[in-house]
C-alpha cells in the first residue's frame, strides 16, 4: 500500500514493549499526547514493590526459577536505588513509569528482565500501584489531620475562659466559649479522618493477578502475593479489578469534604482578622502586604485555602465524569485519573499543613471578643427560657421577650438596664432571680448538657480530646 502524502514524520526512539504487530512507528504527536511518565513517576517505589512481589509469586509457581527470581529482585532493587538517588535516566521512549522501570531492568540484568511482566498487564499493575500509593499517603494524611486537631485543642485550651458571640445567619445569636467554637472544627476533622480511614479500608484489596481483563494463564497464588504486599484480601472479578476506580472517587470525595471544612475555617479567619471584627490576629509570617497600599495585611493563606477548595471539588467531578460512561474493562481514559488524584492529595496535605502552623501562631484578641458580646440582645433567649421555668409556655415566653427586646431597641437600652418593676410590665412571672441569669457567664454555664458550651463541659471535652489525640 502506498504511503499517504502529508503524513506527520515519526522519530525513532527505540522499540516499544507492545509494537510487534505494528508496521509503522508511533507518530510523534501520539508519542507526546499519550506519554504519562511525568505524572506517574511518583509511583515508582510502589511499582517496584509490586514487581518484586509478583516475581516472588512467579517463583513460587515455578514460572521463574529460584535463580531468576533472585536476579530480577536484585535488579529491581538496583533500579529503585537509582530512582531514590535521582540518578535514573528517563528516555524518550518511556511511555510511563512501568515501562521505564522494565526498560532499565533489562539494561541492568539483560534479557531476563523481560520475564518480569509474565502473567501481568499494565492494567492490573497500575491498579495495584495506585492502591499501594493511596494506602501509604492516606495514612500520612490522617497523621497530619491529628496534628491539626491537637493545635486546635491547644488553642482552645489556652483560651478556654474566653467568651465570644455565637452566630447564626452571620448575626450575633448567643454567647459561647471561643474554645467551644474551635472544638467544632476538631469534630469536623474527626469525621474527615473517619472517611479517609473508611476509604483506605475499601481500597485495601489486591488487584494484581487479574491480567489485562480476564485473569492469567499462569498458576499464580494471588493470596501469596497479597500477603507479601500486606493486603488482607484480593479482588474477586478480573474485569472489575482492572477498571475499578471507585476507591479513587471515594478518596476524592473525602478530600473534598475535608477541604470544605478547611474552607469554612478559612472564611472565619478572614472575617475574624478584619478590622470590622478584630477577633484574632494572624501571624505576620503567614500574611502578605499590598504592592500599592502600605497599611494592608492580607490573609492570603486562608484565602488561598478557600480558593483551592474549588480545585479539589473539580478533581472529584473530573473523576466522576471520566468514569461515568466507560464500558468494561480498561480504557485509556483512565490515564487521566492520576493527575486529578495526585493534585487533590497534594492540595489537601499542603492546606492542612499550613493551616496547622497558622493556627498555632494565631493570637486571640480577648478585648475585641468581650466588646462584641455587649448589646444586641445576646441574652434575650435567657429571658425566654427563664419564663419557661416559671411556667410560661415557650411560644408565649418568646413573644413576651420579643416585646421586651423591641422596647430595649426603641429606648436604646440593654436588657440588663431595665429595673424589676419595668420588666414586670411585660410579665408578672418575672422575679428578681432573673438578673442572675442575665450575664454572659451564666448564659454559657446554663448550657451544661453533653455537647453544650458550659465551661465545665468544654474543659471536660478538651481533656477527652487530649487523651484521644495523645
N, C-alpha and C positions, 0 to 999 in steps of 0.2 A: 504494500500500500504506500502511495506517495505521501511524503510528509507535508502537512498543511503549511502554507506560507503564513508568515506573521506570528508564528508560534514564539512564546517567550523563551529566551535562552535558559539553559539549565547549567548549573555549576556542579562539577563532580566533587563530592565531599565524602567519598568512601561508601562502601556498601551498607545497605540497611539490613537489619535483622530479619526483615519480612519481604525483601524485594525479589525473591526467587521467581515469582510468577509474573513479574512486570518486565515489559520490553523497553520501557522508557524510564529515564531517571526522573526523579521528582522535580517538578518545576520550582524555580527559586522562590516564586511567590507563595507556593504551597508550603515550602520549607519554612518561610518566615511566618506564615499565617498559622501553622499548626504547632510550632515549637512551644514547649511549656517548661523547659528546664529552668528558666529564670524564676518561675513561680514555685515549682515543686521541688527545687533543690533542697529546700529546708527539710524535706522528708528523708534525707539520705541516711541518717542513723537508724531510722525505723525500717527503711528499705533493706539495709544490710542486716539488721536484726532478724527480719522476716526471712531473708535469703539464707541466713545461717541455719535457722530452724528448719527451713524447707530442705536444705541439703542433708541435715541430720535425719530427717524423716525419709528421704530417698535412700539414705544409707541403711536405715532400719528395714526398709522394704527390699533391700538388696538390688535396687536400681543403680546405686553407686557402690563401689567397693569401699572398704574402710579407708584405704589409702587415698582414693579420690575424694572422699568426704573431707578428710583432714586437709588435703591440699587446697580444696576450694574454700574451706573455712579460713585457713591461714591467709589465702589470697584476699578474701573479703575483709578480713581484719586489717590487712595491709592497705587496702583501698580506703577503708574508714579512717585509718591513721592519716593518710594524705588529706582527706577531706577535713578532718579535725584540725589539722595544722594549716589549712588554707593553701596547701600545695598541689591540690588536684587541678589538673589542666583540662577544662572542658573544651570539646571540639565542636566544630560547626555541625557535624552530623549527629550530635547528641540531641535526640528529639525531646527526651525527658530524663529525669534523674535515674530511672530504672535502666534505660539503655546506656546511659553514661557509665553507670557502675558496672554493668555487664561488659561493656566495651573495654573498660580499664582492667577489669578482672582477667579478661582474655589476654590482654597485653602482658599482665604480670605473670600468669601461670600457663599461658599458651592455650591451645585448642580445648583443653579440659574445661576452661571457663565457659565454653558453650553448653556444657551439661547442666549449668546452674538453673536453666529455665525449663528443664524437663518436667513435664506434668504440671506446668504453671502457665498462666496467661498474665499479661499486664492488667487484665480486668480484675482478677482476684488479688493480684499483687498490690495494686493501688488501693483497693478496698481495705486490705489489711493495713497498709501504711497509714492511711488516714485514721483508722481506728486506734492504732498504736499512738499516733501523734496526739490525737484528742485525749486519749486516756491520760497521757502524761501532762499535757498543758491544762486540762481542766482541773487536775489535781493542784497544779500551781495556782490557778485562779482562785480556787477555794481558800488556799492559804493566804492569798492577797486580800480576799474579802474578809477573812477573820482578822487580819491586821487592821483593816479599815474599821471593823466593828470595835476592836479594842481601843482605837483612838477616839471614836465617838463616845464610848462608855467613859473613858478617862476624862474627856472634855465635859461630859455631863456631870461626872463626879466632882470635878473641880468647881463646878458652878451649880451644885445641887440645891443651894438655898436661893438661887436667883429665880424670880418670877418674871413672866412676860405675858403679853396678851396672846391668847389663842385666837385663831381666825377661822371664820367660815365666810365664803364669798369674798375673801380678802378684806373683810370688815372685822373690827375687833369684836370678840364674842364673849369669852370667859377667860379668867386668868388661869394659867398653867405654869408649871415649873419649866424653865429652859431645858433642864435635863430631860424632862418628860418628852419634850419636842424632839430632842436629838435621839432619844431612845426609840422613837417611832421609826427612824431610819435603820436602827440596829435590827428591828423586827423585819423590815423590808429585806435587808441584806441576808437575814437568816433564811427567809423564803427563797431568795436567789440562790443561796448555797444549796438548798434542798433541790431546786430544779436542776442545777448543774450536776449534783450527785445522781439524781434520777436519770438524767441523760447519759451520764457516764456508765451507769449500770446497764442501760439498754444497748449501748454501743459496744459493750464488752463481750462480744460474741465473735468468734474467729471465722472469717470467710475463706481463708486460704484452703486450696484443695477443690475449689469449685470450678477451676479451669476457666475457659473463656465464657462458658454458659451452661455446660452440660455435665460438668464433673471431669474426672481424669481417668485415663485407661490404666494408670499405674496403681498398684496396691498400697497406696499411702495410708498411714494411720493418722487421720486428722485429729483424733483426740490426743495423740502423742505430740503433734505439732502444737496444739492448743496449750498443753501442759508446759512445753518449752517456753511459750510466749506469755504464760500467765493468764490465759483465757479460761474462764470456768465452763464454757460451752462452745459449740460450733454451730454454724448456720445449718439449717435443715433443707434448704432448697437452693440449688446452684444458680438458677435463673434469678431468684430474688437476691442472692448474696452479691452478685456482681453488679446489679443495677440499683440496689437499695442505697438511698441517701437520706432516708427518713431521719437517721440519727444526726445528720448534719443540720437538717431543718430544725430538729428539736433543740440542738445546741444553739443555733442562731436565734431561735425563739427565746430561750433562756437568757442569752446575751442581750437581746433587745429589751426584755423586761428589766434586766439589771441596769442598762443604760437609761431606761425611763426613770428608775429610782434615782440614779445619779443626776439626771437632768432636773428632777424636781428639787433635789437638794441644791443644785447649782442655781436654780431660779431664786430660791430663798436667799442664798448667799449674795446674789446680785442685788436683790431688794434690800436685804439687811445691811449691806455695806454702803448703800446710797446715803446721801446727805439727808434725804427725807426720813429715813429710818434710823441710821447710825447705831443699829443694834450690835454690830460686830465690826471689827477692824481686820481686814485681810492683810497678811504679811506683805511688806513691800516686795520681797523676793518673788512673790507669786502674782504680782501685778505689773502693768506696764503704764507708760505715760503717753501723752499725746504729742505728735510731732509739731503741733501748732499751739496747743493750749497748755502753758506750763503748770497750771494748777491741777491738771487731771491725774487721777489714779484709777486706772481702768481694771475691772475684774475679768481680765481676759481668760484666765484659766476656767472659771465656771462657765463663761460664755462659750468657750470652745467645747467644753464637755456637752453643754446644751446643744450646740451645733452638730457635734459628731454623733449625737443620738440618732438623728435622721439618717446619717450614713449607715449606721448599723441596722436600722429598720430596712433600709434599702437592700442590704445584703440578704436579709430574710426573704424579702419579696423576690429578689433575684433567684434564690434557690428554689422557692416555690414555683416560680414561673418556668425555670429550666426543667423542672421535673413534671410539670402539670400534664404534658401530653406525650411523654416518651413511651414508646412501646417497649416490651421486654425484648432483649435484655439490655446489654450495654450499648450506648450510643456515644459518639464523640462529644455531643453536647455536654457530657458530664465532666469534660476537661475544665469547663467554666465554673465548677463548684468550688475549686480551691481558692481562687482569688477572693471570692466573697467570704469564705470561711476564715481564711488566714487574716484578712484585714479586719473582720469583725472581732476576732480574738485579740489581735494586736491593739485595736482601738479600746476595747473594754479594759484590757490589762493596763494600758497606759493611763486611762482615765481613773481607774481605781487607785493606781499608784500615786498619781499627782494629787488627787483629792485627799488621800490619806495624809500626805505631808502638809497640804494646805490647812486641813482641819487641825492638825497637830499644833501648828503655829498660830492659828487664828486666836484673837483675843475678843473677849465679850465686854461690851460697854454696859455695865450694870446700871449706871445712872440713866442712860437713854431708855433702857428697858423699864426701869421703875417709872420714869416720866410717862411712858406710853401706857402705863396701867391707870393713869389718872383720868377721870372723866369718861364720857362716852357711855355711861350706863353699864359698865362692865359687871356691876354687881346686881343687875336687875333680876337675873334668874334666881339669885339668892333670896330676894324678896318673895318671888312667886313660890319657891319651894318652902319657904318659911310659912307662908299662908296655908300651904297644903298640910303641913304638920299641925296647924291649928284647926284642921277640919274643913278647910275650904276646898271644893273641887278644883282640880288643876285648871280647867278652862276658865273658871271664874277668877281664880288667882292670877292667871295670865292676863285677863282683861283688867283687873284692878291694878296690877303692876304696870301695864301699858299706859293707863291713865296717869299713874304717878310719874312715869318717865316723860310723858308729854308735858306734864306740869313743870318738871325739872328743866326741860329744854326751853319752855316758854319763859321761865323765870331766870334762866342762866345759872341754875344751882345744881349741886351734886345731890344724889340721893341721901348721902350722909349729912347734908346740911339741914335737912328737914327735922323739926322737933317731933317728939312723940305725938303731941296734940295735932300737929299738921298731918302727920301720917295717918292718924286715926280718922281723919276726914274721909280717907279713901277706903278704910276698912276698920271696923271696931275690933276685929280679930288681932290687930297689930298691938303688941305689947313691947315693953322696954327691952325684953330679951332679943328683939330683932337686931339691936345695934351690935351685939356680939357677933352676929353673922355677917355684918357689913364691913368686913375687912378682907384684903386680898389673901392673907394667911388663912383666915377661917374658911373662905370660899374654896381655897385649894385643899385644905385638910378635910373638908366635908366629903371630898371625892375619894373615899378610902376603900372602895371595893377593889377587887382584883382588876388591874388594868387602869385604875384611876390615877389622878395626878397628885394625890396626897403625898406629903413629904415622906412619911413612913413607908408608903407603898413604893415610891420611886427609889428610895435608898435600898429597900429590900431587893428591888429588881436589879439595881446596879450590882449588888453583891452576888445575885444569882448569875448574872451575865459574866461577871469577873470569873466566877468558878467555871462556868461553861466554856469560856474562851481561854482559860489558863493553859 
